[in-house]
């Protein structure tokens, strides 16, 4: 499942994003944001026209079954998705921290100019990073579809939460993003104990504001001092 979407990410980067990717300046970052946003709108509307906006899912035998952990019942589909998410997060962490490719990817992201001086093909690293991102999003969508109805605009429900998870954990920290996601899930479920389902994200944004106020760099981020 992952290799085809990784190749799709490489192709999209080679055809489109490579034209607005360079040294990571603010103008280029804005161009990348606008281009990817426009691409998402095109894909969303095309899928809506072809498949209709009717919610769909992947039917599995374990979607309606649960593990009994004492008095607590845990849906099997959600449990499998959680386990696979841990495996993928660990794989990405090991890739970026223990391999030469991962070090080259981080160098190209942190300082493209210096990475180029070290002989790193920065454009190639950007393409690989984009391909990995597309593959991980595809994996997340496949896992989500086993227990959550999928329709063309479903990403809107998660984009803000993903951003909050990254900021909570600390920008640039993979363990931080993982912990931020866990915190969001816990806060959402605890919020449902006192508020209706429609307001489950209220507790998330309250926690987000508290973290920004008490620790602006995030839970795992490092404070940067201006020189």
C-alpha positions as CSV (number, residue, x, y, z in Angstrom):
1,X,0.0,0.0,0.0
2,X,2.7,2.5,0.9
3,X,5.1,2.2,-2.1
4,X,2.5,3.3,-4.8
5,X,1.7,6.4,-2.8
6,X,5.3,7.1,-2.1
7,X,5.9,7.0,-5.9
8,X,2.9,9.3,-6.4
9,X,4.4,11.8,-4.0
10,X,7.7,11.7,-5.9
11,X,5.8,12.3,-9.2
12,X,3.8,15.2,-7.7
13,X,6.9,16.8,-6.3
14,X,8.8,16.4,-9.6
15,X,6.0,17.8,-11.7
16,X,4.6,20.5,-9.5
17,X,6.4,21.3,-6.2
18,X,9.9,21.3,-7.5
19,X,9.1,24.6,-9.2
20,X,8.4,26.4,-5.9
21,X,10.9,24.6,-3.7
22,X,14.4,26.1,-3.2
23,X,16.2,27.4,-0.2
24,X,13.2,27.5,2.0
25,X,12.6,31.3,2.0
26,X,9.3,32.7,3.2
27,X,8.2,33.5,-0.3
28,X,8.8,29.9,-1.4
29,X,7.1,28.5,1.6
30,X,4.0,30.6,0.9
31,X,4.1,29.4,-2.7
32,X,4.2,25.8,-1.6
33,X,1.3,26.3,0.8
34,X,-0.8,27.9,-1.9
35,X,0.1,25.2,-4.4
36,X,-0.7,22.3,-2.1
37,X,-3.9,23.9,-0.9
38,X,-5.0,24.4,-4.5
39,X,-4.1,20.8,-5.3
40,X,-6.1,19.5,-2.4
41,X,-9.1,21.5,-3.6
42,X,-8.8,20.1,-7.1
43,X,-8.5,16.5,-5.7
44,X,-11.4,16.9,-3.3
45,X,-13.8,18.3,-5.9
46,X,-12.7,15.7,-8.5
47,X,-13.3,12.9,-6.0
48,X,-16.7,14.4,-5.1
49,X,-17.8,14.5,-8.7
50,X,-16.6,11.0,-9.5
51,X,-17.5,9.1,-6.3
52,X,-20.2,11.4,-4.9
53,X,-20.0,12.8,-1.3
54,X,-21.6,9.7,0.2
55,X,-19.5,8.5,3.2
56,X,-17.8,5.1,2.7
57,X,-15.7,2.8,4.7
58,X,-13.7,-0.4,4.6
59,X,-15.9,-3.2,5.9
60,X,-14.0,-5.6,8.2
61,X,-15.1,-8.3,10.6
62,X,-13.4,-6.7,13.5
63,X,-14.9,-3.3,13.1
64,X,-17.8,-4.2,15.4
65,X,-15.8,-6.3,17.8
66,X,-14.0,-5.3,20.9
67,X,-11.2,-6.4,23.3
68,X,-12.3,-6.7,26.9
69,X,-9.7,-5.1,29.2
70,X,-11.4,-5.7,32.5
71,X,-14.5,-3.4,32.6
72,X,-13.3,-1.5,29.6
73,X,-14.1,-2.5,26.0
74,X,-11.7,-1.4,23.3
75,X,-12.9,-1.5,19.7
76,X,-10.6,-3.8,17.7
77,X,-10.4,-1.7,14.6
78,X,-9.3,1.3,16.6
79,X,-6.8,-0.8,18.6
80,X,-5.3,-2.2,15.4
81,X,-5.1,1.3,13.9
82,X,-3.4,2.6,17.1
83,X,-0.9,-0.3,17.0
84,X,0.0,0.4,13.4
85,X,0.3,4.1,14.0
86,X,2.9,3.3,16.7
87,X,4.8,1.1,14.3
88,X,4.9,3.7,11.6
89,X,5.9,6.5,14.0
90,X,8.7,4.4,15.3
91,X,9.8,3.6,11.8
92,X,9.9,7.3,10.8
93,X,11.8,8.1,14.0
94,X,14.4,5.5,13.3
95,X,14.7,6.5,9.7
96,X,15.4,10.2,10.6
97,X,17.6,9.6,13.5
98,X,19.6,6.4,12.7
99,X,20.2,6.4,8.9
100,X,22.3,8.4,6.6
101,X,19.2,9.2,4.5
102,X,17.4,10.5,7.6
103,X,20.3,12.8,8.4
104,X,20.4,14.1,4.9
105,X,16.6,14.7,5.0
106,X,17.0,16.7,8.3
107,X,19.9,18.6,6.9
108,X,18.0,19.6,3.8
109,X,15.1,20.7,5.9
110,X,17.1,22.7,8.5
111,X,19.6,24.4,6.2
112,X,19.2,23.7,2.5
113,X,22.2,25.9,1.5
114,X,24.6,24.3,3.9
115,X,23.3,20.8,2.9
116,X,24.0,21.6,-0.7
117,X,27.6,22.6,0.2
118,X,28.0,19.1,1.8
119,X,27.0,17.4,-1.4
120,X,23.4,16.6,-0.5
121,X,20.9,16.8,-3.4
122,X,18.4,19.0,-1.6
123,X,15.7,18.8,-4.3
124,X,15.9,15.0,-4.2
125,X,15.6,15.0,-0.4
126,X,12.6,17.3,-0.6
127,X,11.0,14.9,-3.1
128,X,11.7,11.9,-0.9
129,X,10.3,13.7,2.2
130,X,7.1,14.6,0.2
131,X,6.8,11.0,-0.9
132,X,7.1,9.7,2.6
133,X,4.5,12.2,3.8
134,X,2.0,11.1,1.1
135,X,2.6,7.5,1.9
136,X,2.0,8.1,5.6
137,X,-1.2,10.0,5.0
138,X,-2.4,7.2,2.7
139,X,-1.7,4.7,5.5
140,X,-3.5,6.9,8.0
141,X,-6.5,7.1,5.7
142,X,-6.7,3.4,5.2
143,X,-6.6,2.7,8.9
144,X,-9.1,5.4,9.6
145,X,-11.6,4.0,7.1
146,X,-11.9,0.7,9.0
147,X,-13.9,2.5,11.8
148,X,-14.7,6.0,10.6
149,X,-16.9,7.0,7.6
150,X,-14.7,8.5,4.8
151,X,-15.9,11.2,2.4
152,X,-14.0,13.7,0.2
153,X,-13.9,16.5,2.9
154,X,-13.0,14.3,5.8
155,X,-9.5,15.8,6.1
156,X,-11.0,19.1,7.3
157,X,-11.9,17.3,10.5
158,X,-8.3,16.4,11.2
159,X,-6.0,19.1,9.7
160,X,-6.4,21.5,12.6
161,X,-6.0,18.7,15.2
162,X,-2.8,17.6,13.4
163,X,-1.5,21.1,13.6
164,X,-2.3,21.3,17.3
165,X,-0.6,18.0,17.9
166,X,2.6,19.2,16.3
167,X,2.6,22.5,18.1
168,X,1.8,20.9,21.5
169,X,4.7,18.5,21.1
170,X,7.1,21.1,19.8
171,X,7.9,21.9,16.2
172,X,10.6,19.7,14.8
173,X,10.2,16.9,17.4
174,X,8.9,13.6,16.2
175,X,8.4,12.2,19.8
176,X,6.8,15.5,20.6
177,X,4.3,15.2,17.7
178,X,3.5,11.6,18.8
179,X,2.9,12.6,22.4
180,X,0.9,15.6,21.3
181,X,-1.4,13.3,19.3
182,X,-1.8,11.0,22.4
183,X,-2.7,14.1,24.5
184,X,-5.3,15.2,22.0
185,X,-6.9,11.8,22.0
186,X,-7.0,11.7,25.8
187,X,-8.4,15.2,26.2
188,X,-11.1,14.5,23.6
189,X,-12.3,11.5,25.4
190,X,-12.2,13.1,28.8
191,X,-14.1,16.1,27.4
192,X,-16.9,13.8,26.3
193,X,-17.5,12.9,30.0
194,X,-18.8,16.5,30.6
195,X,-19.7,17.9,27.2
196,X,-21.7,16.6,24.2
197,X,-20.0,15.0,21.2
198,X,-20.2,18.1,19.1
199,X,-18.0,20.0,21.6
200,X,-15.4,17.3,22.1
201,X,-12.6,19.6,20.7
202,X,-13.3,22.3,23.2
203,X,-11.0,20.7,25.8
204,X,-8.3,20.2,23.1
205,X,-8.2,23.9,22.3
206,X,-8.3,24.9,26.0
207,X,-5.3,22.5,26.6
208,X,-3.6,24.0,23.5
209,X,-4.0,27.6,24.8
210,X,-2.7,26.6,28.2
211,X,0.4,24.9,26.7
212,X,1.1,27.9,24.5
213,X,0.8,30.2,27.5
214,X,2.9,28.1,29.9
215,X,5.4,26.6,27.4
216,X,5.3,28.4,24.0
217,X,8.0,26.0,22.6
218,X,5.8,23.0,23.1
219,X,6.2,20.0,25.4
220,X,9.4,18.7,23.8
221,X,10.5,21.8,22.0
222,X,13.5,23.9,22.9
223,X,13.4,27.6,23.7
224,X,15.4,29.6,21.2
225,X,17.0,32.8,22.4
226,X,17.4,35.8,20.1
227,X,21.0,36.8,19.6
